[in-house]
Amino acid sequence: NGSPWYISLDDISIDVAAACIEPNGVTSSAPTATSYTLTWTAPPTAPAGGYDVYYSTSNTPPDASTAPTLTGLTGLTTNVSNLQPLTEYYSWVRSNCSATEKSTWFYGGKVTTLTFCPNVTAPANNATGVSTTPTITWDAVNGATNYNITVGSTPGASDVVAGVDMGNVTSFTFATPFFNDT
């Protein structure tokens, strides 16, 4: 009839349980040939069950039924290890609030692990006119603590130098001259 309705509520409280909130600011960094670091920022309330991590070589996001790769992490960083070199990995982190309550997964980006093998910078592949006592130089590999050198007179051979530990240097000069046209 067009008459206004008035409702008055006094002394009413509504108790809403806080949802399981996901971490944020997830980043993947510091790759080596077999690992990388995953870090995140905590939600306002730390989850009772810690954090779960899922990583994969596929960029398909996990869902609620996806089994985490790492579980029960209590800190805000972890080292993801035992990975394959020169491979792209995608990461997600979620809060584990209880046995039945988990947050949604928060994407942490992708990272590519490094290679074990350094890039040889000199002499160039198939170079000619090189000194008979050449110096081989290579780029440092992140995380490497020493290099082993093997040199052969044919591809895959080790008849000139076989697995010599060079220490943590990025060059090697041959003391004994090679034969000309070798």
Helices and strands as residue ranges (DSSP letters): E 24-29, E 36-41, E 51-56, E 70-73, E 77-80, E 88-95, E 106-112, E 120-122, E 135-138, E 147-151, E 161-167, E 171-173
